Amino acid sequence: MKYLVTGAAGFIGAKVSEELLKKGHDVVGIDIINDYYDVALKESRLAPLLKDSRFVFKKIDIAHSQDVLDLFAAEKFDRVVHLAAQAGVRYSIENPMAYADSNLVGHLNILEGCRHNNVAHLVYASSSSVYGLNAKTPFSTADTVDHPVSLYAATKKSNELMAHSYSHLYNMPTTGLRFFTVYSLVVVQTWHPIFSPRKFWMAKLLILTIMVICGVISLTLMILLKALFVLQMLSLLVMISGRLKKERQLQVLRRTVFITSVTGAQLI
């Protein structure tokens, strides 16, 4: 099957693309690659995907309707995984238009592309933010979600309503996923222009050398401290031994004086 994965440079999108390729599917990934967060991180996610001949990447803004419709018409996707969106609750206060463009107009463009090209199933990213002021826990998909507390949440609730209406009007299967926080460990190597790989390894060698020197110093200090402890113990033993010797001498002296006193008394 041929899949479209929007937001393919994102954390979830890249992983979904990877799994689809493992299962033998063809994948077209699209992403705007904006600078909402580090572009190098997005490029690092795409790099291993591009090594697979069944993966094709296109830089497309889903808010541009003609680009999206042309893509659908040319590729004839079987299924669509729509993950592209302007994310973040706080940022929606600073830049609300970005959310209207990507999350509302962009989502509508994806729905239109699916409708006009007989896509078998659309899976799209909603958000747990739609639960808003819901005080009941644990959350349930049956809960009322009419009280979003951010524009981001409101756009995701709108996505669900839009998808529901398209499913009803055009008999188009859609599934929304209300993601909570999704995270994982990601290690990315990026080189600053003044910090080449050679300098990087030199720096690592320098750090390793410093660590070895620190280790040797620490070991030497430990040995010195142990030696000092042994010396203190020996000194203490000598002192105790000296005191015991003096005690014995005093006891002998006392006995001698006592015997002398007794002898003298008898003589008198």
Residue pairs with C-beta under 8 A, 6 or more apart in sequence:
1 25
1 26
1 78
1 79
2 25
2 26
2 27
2 28
2 75
2 76
2 77
2 78
2 79
3 20
3 25
3 26
3 27
3 28
3 77
3 78
3 79
3 80
3 81
4 27
4 28
4 29
4 30
4 71
4 72
4 75
4 77
4 79
4 80
4 81
4 82
5 13
5 16
5 17
5 20
5 27
5 28
5 29
5 30
5 81
5 83
6 13
6 29
6 30
6 31
6 62
6 80
6 81
6 82
6 83
6 84
6 110
7 13
7 30
7 31
7 82
7 83
7 84
7 85
7 125
8 14
8 17
8 27
8 29
8 30
8 31
8 46
8 49
8 57
8 83
9 29
9 31
9 33
9 42
9 43
9 45
9 46
10 31
10 42
10 45
10 83
10 84
11 45
11 182
11 183
11 184
11 186
12 83
12 125
12 179
12 182
13 29
13 31
13 81
13 83
13 84
14 45
14 46
14 49
16 81
16 83
17 27
17 29
17 49
17 55
18 48
18 49
20 27
21 27
21 49
21 52
21 54
21 55
25 54
26 54
26 55
26 56
27 49
27 54
27 55
27 56
28 55
28 56
28 57
28 58
28 71
28 75
28 77
29 46
29 49
29 55
29 56
29 57
29 58
30 57
30 58
30 59
30 60
30 62
30 71
30 84
31 42
31 46
31 57
31 59
31 60
31 84
32 59
32 60
32 61
32 62
32 84
32 102
33 39
33 42
33 43
33 59
36 86
36 87
36 88
36 91
40 188
40 190
41 186
41 188
44 188
44 189
44 190
46 57
49 55
49 57
50 57
58 71
60 67
60 68
60 71
61 67
61 106
62 68
62 84
62 102
62 105
62 106
62 107
62 109
62 110
63 101
63 102
63 105
63 106
63 109
64 109
65 105
65 109
65 112
68 106
68 109
68 110
68 112
68 113
69 109
69 112
69 113
69 116
71 113
72 113
72 114
72 116
72 117
72 119
73 116
73 117
76 117
77 117
77 119
78 119
78 120
79 119
79 120
79 121
79 122
79 123
80 110
80 113
80 114
80 119
80 121
80 122
80 123
81 123
81 124
82 107
82 110
82 122
82 123
82 124
82 125
83 124
83 125
84 102
84 106
85 102
85 103
85 106
85 107
85 125
85 155
85 156
86 92
86 98
86 99
86 101
86 102
86 103
86 152
87 152
88 152
89 129
89 150
89 152
89 153
91 98
91 152
92 99
92 150
92 151
92 152
92 155
93 150
93 151
96 151
99 151
99 152
99 155
100 155
103 152
103 155
103 156
103 158
103 159
104 155
104 158
104 159
107 124
107 158
107 159
107 162
107 163
108 162
110 122
110 124
111 122
111 162
111 163
111 166
111 172
113 119
114 122
114 166
114 172
115 166
115 170
115 172
119 172
120 173
121 173
121 174
121 175
122 163
122 172
122 173
122 174
122 175
123 174
123 175
123 176
123 177
124 159
124 163
124 174
124 175
124 176
124 177
125 176
125 177
125 179
126 156
126 157
126 159
126 160
126 176
126 177
126 178
126 179
127 152
127 153
127 156
127 178
127 179
128 139
128 178
128 179
128 180
129 148
129 150
129 152
129 153
129 156
130 145
130 148
130 153
130 156
130 157
130 160
130 178
131 139
131 143
131 145
131 178
132 145
132 146
132 147
132 148
132 149
132 153
133 147
133 149
134 143
134 144
134 145
134 147
136 143
141 178
145 157
148 154
148 156
148 157
159 176
160 176
163 174
163 176
164 174
166 172
166 174
167 173
167 174
191 197
191 200
